[in-house]
Amino acid sequence: MLSGTPRTFIGSTTFQVSGMTCAHCQRAVTEEIVAVAGVETVTVDLASGTVTVTADRPVDRADIAAAVDEAGYALVP
C-alpha cells in the first residue's frame, strides 16, 4: 500500500487482486470480504482483476487484505 493511502475507507473503494480467474475465485473473495464488519457490498470483475468494496462505516484496508488472503489471493500494492 502506498504511504499516502489512508488506512481506512468509507464508501466505495476498488482494489486490484492477483490470481482470480473463475467463478470459484469470485465467490471465495466475495464471501471473505463481505464478512468484514462494515462492508455492505462486494463486486468482483474477473476481467480486470478488481474488487470494488462499499462500506457504510470505516473499514481498515488491512482487514480487506486479510480477507483476500484468507480466500487464497493477494491484493496488488
Secondary structure, 3 states (H helix, E strand, C coil): CCCCCCCEEEEEEEEEEECCCCHHHHHHHHHHHHCCCCEEEEEEECCCCEEEEEEEEEEEHHHHHHHHHHCCCEECC
